[in-house]
Amino acid sequence: MMTNQALHDYTVKIIITITIKKTNLNMSKITMRDGHPIHVRELGTGNIPVILLHGFGMQSMHWLPFALPLANKFRFIIPDLRGFGRSHLSPHNQKCVISNYADDLADLVEHYQLTRFKLAGISMGAFTALQYQKKYGDHKVAAYMHIDQGPITLNSKEWSWGIFGHDNVVRLKKAELLINKLMPYIDKKSPYSTLPKKLTQELWQNLGDFFSTALSKPSHKALAIKACRYESIITRIMPTQNWPAYIYCLKSYLEHDYNMLKTFENLNTPVSLLVGLKSEMYPCGGQLRIADHTKHCEVIPFNNSGHAPLIDQPFKFIKELNRFAAT
């Protein structure tokens, strides 16, 4: 008898196999303002396109099991952000990677000559979506889906729901120590193959802990940690030719006290707030407070999800994505 996970994996495989044959799925390479390319998947048809932004360690293909079944009704534009997926070799050109990604999103909007679109982002992709709307305005954004991302990253006396919750200070200090060890190699433009073995093991162990926190099921957590112990496996998922990209993302979260509450207050766009009530990455208490700072907000709780509702409750997620794209 199939387990729930096996049934889900089988169902997704069937959905992809059937729909990809019927869908116009293109991968475009678009040049950004600094001359570097960003790869973008385009699929489906529709009057108002939906732009989907992935999180750290993800890429555009991770949206396909959810976008493909809906592509007969809606048009999706799904970029690989710098450092990830097929955009892995495109370097960051700003100290704040979130601002860098926001500028890239603006370049994509200009490239496609979009006057109206819907926008959805998970985790780092959600911060990118907010930074875009903060910097370029939300007048072109018909609706925004915010997926499991707290509005503030660092804890303070007034805020205890930053990244990693109560472990915020300890976990970020550990990350800072690792970054400080790696920065001399980044400054020298050292290839990954020249890094000390002990240091690469520490890097993957740190990222393994990060990915396990993003997952809620014990089996998924164990798998993430185990995969990061084997360099031959993790480097297939996280290529290393442009390995500093991962460090720049982590460094940006440490150096920029991201607080998006004011951005939410200034949004005129309707917001769909998808909250994993079991999220360890961003405790739901902090996420739910976003609703108090928005003009038009619908809270959509995922009772059995952690930071990754796409993995924990995939069928509920595809239902909500369909409703978001349709309204």
N, C-alpha and C positions, 0 to 999 in steps of 0.2 A: 504493500500500500504506500502511495506517495505521501511524503511529509508536505506540510504547507509550503515550505521553502522550495522543495523540488517541484511542486505543482506550479508555484509562481514562476520559477525559472523556465519550466516547460511552456507555460502559457505565453510568457514574454517572447520566447523563441519563435513560437507559432505566429504570434502577432507580427513580429518583425518580418518573418519570412513571407507572409501573405501580403502585408501592406507595402513592403519595399518594392514589390513587383508592380504595384499599382500607383506608386507615388513618384512624382518628379523630384528626385533628391539630388541636389548639386552641391559641390564643394567649391567655393570661390576663394581666390586669394586677392585680398584688397590691401592696397598700400596706404599706410597711415601718414600723418603729417610729417613724421620724422624719417620717412622713407622705408620703414620696416613693414613687412606684410603681416596681416592677420587673416587666418583661414576661417571661413564662415560656411556653415551648412545651411542650405535653403531648401525648404520642402513645403508642398501644399499650395493651396490657393485661398484667397480671401481678401476682402476689401481693406480690413485693418490688420496688418501683420502683428504677430506676437514675437517680441525679442526675449529670448531666454538666456540668462547669464548664470554660468556654473560657479561653484565654489572652489576653494583651495584643494588641490589634488584631484580635481575633476576635469572633465573636458566636454566638448559639445556632444560627443556620442552618447554620453550618459543620459541625455534628454530623449534620445530616439525612442526607447520603449514607450514613452508617454506622448511624444509628438506625432509619431508615425500613425497610430490608429486614428488620430484626429485630423490628419493632413488632407483628407477628402473634403473637409469643411473649412479649415483654417490654414493660413500661411504662417510659417515659422521661420525666423531668422536666428541662428544659433552660432555665435562666435566661439572659437577657442581663444581664450584670453592669453596675453603674452606669457610665455614660460610654460604653457600647458598645451596638451594635444599637439596638433600640427603647427601651432604657433610657438612651440617650445623654444625655437632658436631666436625668436624676436626678443631682444633685450628690453628691460625697463629703462626709461629715459628720465625718470623723476624719482626723487627720494620717497615720495608718497605714491605707492603703487595704486592706491584706490583712485587718486586723481589721474594717474596715467591711464588707468582703465576707463575712467569717465571720459577722458579726451578721445580715447579710441572709440568709445560708443558714439560720441558726437560725430566722429569721422564716418562711422558706419551709417548713421542716420543721414548724413549729408550725401554719402555715396549712393544710397538707395533713394534719395530725394523724398524722404518720408515727411509728410506733413501731419500724420496722425498714426500712432501705433500704441500697442499695449506692451507693458514691460514687466518681466518677472525675474527675480533673482533669489538664489539661495546662498546663505552664509556670506562669503566674500563677494559673491555676485550681487547680493542684496545691498551691501554697502556701496558697491559700484553704481547700482541703479540710483541710490539716494544721492551719491556725490554728483552724478550726472544732473539730477533734477535740481540740486542745490546750485550748481555752477551754470547750467544752461537753461534752467527754468523747466516747468512741467507742462507748458502750454501745448506741447505736441503729444503728451502722454495721456491716452484715453482712460487708462486704468493701470494700477500697479499692484502686483502680487509680491508680498514680502514673506519669504520663507525662512523660518527659524534663524533669525539673526537678532541679537539684542541690540538696543540702540546705543549702548555705551560699552566700551571694551575694558576699561580699567576700573577697578574698585576704588572707592573712596569712603569717607565717613557717611556720605549721603547715598551711596550706591553700592550694593553688595551683589549685584547680578551681572557683573562683567564676565568676560570669557573665562570658563572653567569655574565660575561661581566662587565658592569659599576658598578654592585652591588657586585663585587668580594670582596672588603675589608669588607664591611658591613656584607655580608652573612657569610663569613669565620670567622669573629670576633664573630658573634652570635653562630656559630658552636663550636668555641673554648671555649666559656663560658660554653656551655652545656657539652662538653667533660670534662672540669675541674671539673664540678659538679659530673660527673659520675665516674671519675677515682678512687676515694677512694673506691667505691663499687666494681670496677673491681679488685683493688689491694687486697681486702678482699675476692675475689671470691664469692661475694654475689649472690644468686639466684635472678632471675628477680622478683619473688614473694615478695621479701623483700624490693624492691626499694620503696621509697616514691611515693605515687600516683601522686603528683604534678610533680615529676621529670619524671615519665613515660609519663605523658601527654605532657610535654615539649619535650620529645624525639620524640614522634609520631607527634607532631605538626611540629617540625623541619623537620622530614623526609617527612611529607605531603607536606610541602613547596618545598622540594627538588624534589619529584616526580611530582608535578604540573609544575615545571619549565621544566621538561623533556618532557612534553606533550604540544601540540600546540593548540588543540581545547578546547574552553571554557568548553564544557560539560565534557571532559576528565579531565581537571584541577579540576573542581568542584568535580568530582567523587573521585579523588585521595585525595583531602583535606578532604572530608567527610568520606571516608573509614578510614583514619588515626585518626579520632575522636572517632571511635568505636574500643576499644581494642579487643573485641571478633572477629572483622573482620580482623584487620591488623595483629594480631598475628597468624592468619591462613596463611596469605601470607608471613609474616616475623616471623618465629618461634623464641622463646625467650630462649630456653634451653641454647644456646650459644650466648646470646645477646651481649657480648663484641665484637664479630666479626664485628658487624656493626660500633662500635665505633673505632675499630682499623683501619678500612678502611678510615673513616673520618679523623682520627688522622694522618694517613699516608699522605693524601693530604695536610694537614696543615704543616707538619714537613719537607716534601721533596719538594723542588722547582723543580718539574718535568719539564724538558725542553727536548723535543724529536727532536728538529730540527736537531741537529748533527747526531742523529740516522738515521733520514730520509736521510740525505746527504750521509751516509755510506752504505745505502741499494743498493744492486745490483738487488734486486727482483723488478719485475714490480708491481706497486701499483695502485689499484683501490680505488679512494677517493670518498666515498659517503658522500655528504654534505647536511644536512637539512638546506635550506636557511632561514627557520623561527626559527632556533634553538636559544633558550634563554639560554640553558645550556652552549654552546660554540658558540658564534657568528660566523656566516659564514665567516666574514672578516678574522678572524684568521685561520680558517680551510683552506680556499682557498690559503693561503700563503704557505701551505705545498708543493703545486705543484712547488714552486720556489726552494725547497730544495731537490727534488728527481730527479733521473736520468731518470726514466721511470714512468710516472704518468698519469693516465686518470682520469679526474675530472667528476664525475657523480652527477649533481645537482638534488636534490629532492625539486622541487619548492614549494610544498605544505606541506612540512614536517618540524617538529621541531627536537628535539633530538632523537626521536624514529620513524624513517622511517618505521620500521616493523609494527607500529600501524597506522601511518598516511597515508602511501601509500603502503599497503601490496602487491598489485598485481605488482606494479612497482618493489618492492624489490625482489619478487620471480623471476621475469624476469631477474634482474641483478645478482642474486645469481646463476641462471641457466647458464647465460653467463659466469660468473666468473669460475664456476666449469668446464665448457666445454672447455674453451680456454687454 
